[in-house]
Amino acid sequence: MAYVISEACISCGACAAECPVEAISEGADRYEINPDVCIECGACADACPVSAPSAE
């Protein structure tokens, strides 16, 4: 299952910078992960200072 970003997101962009497949983009109120592109590597979760990304 793809990772998702919770409402805890502070829109810092740390996750997007670390995503090796560029599956993360800035949404209206927080960053979003495209589940069709996500390879479930967990790089976003490791980079996030507030632990917003998690496995779905």
Secondary structure, DSSP 8 states (H G I E B T S, - for coil): --EEE-TT-----HHHHH-TT--EEE-SSSEEE-TTT-----HHHHH-TT--EEE-
